[in-house]
């Protein structure tokens, strides 16, 4: 089974990998851990920076993405020593990049986290997981971040 694990650079990324690790998979699983580096949008305050500075920001974002992906992949290799684990840093819009990669690989399941924001924030924060789940051509497993939920 091809399992795509999409992570960001938050501390929650390790929780997603741990969640995957708590489940039984066969020895023939193929995991790919991806992180998406978003473009710096023209018209944003960053577009006024000199080009070499923009390149430096992009390079740093790529490097941080590679570190996050490598860390998650190494953890998967510890949890599943016989499984194949690949690492990818993609560039583009997050939802489109994840959905396109899942389709072209092809992934049989995408595992992605949702930070679980509520109220007015739910329309902007956490929308990545919802959008991936509605656009992907495969199953999507959304791992919820319970660490920031208030007890009632």
MOCOR-V294158 format. One record per run of one state. SS is the DSSP state (2 for helix, 1 for strand, 0 for the rest). FROM is the first residue (numbers start at 0). LEN is the number of residues. Records with the same first field share a line. If there is no record, write none. Layout:
BEGIN
SS: FROM-LEN + FROM-LEN
END
This chain:
BEGIN
0: 0-1 + 6-5 + 21-8 + 37-7 + 48-2 + 79-4 + 91-2 + 105-3 + 114-4 + 123-3 + 135-3 + 144-8
1: 1-5 + 29-8 + 83-8 + 108-6 + 138-6
2: 11-10 + 44-4 + 50-29 + 93-12 + 118-5 + 126-9
END
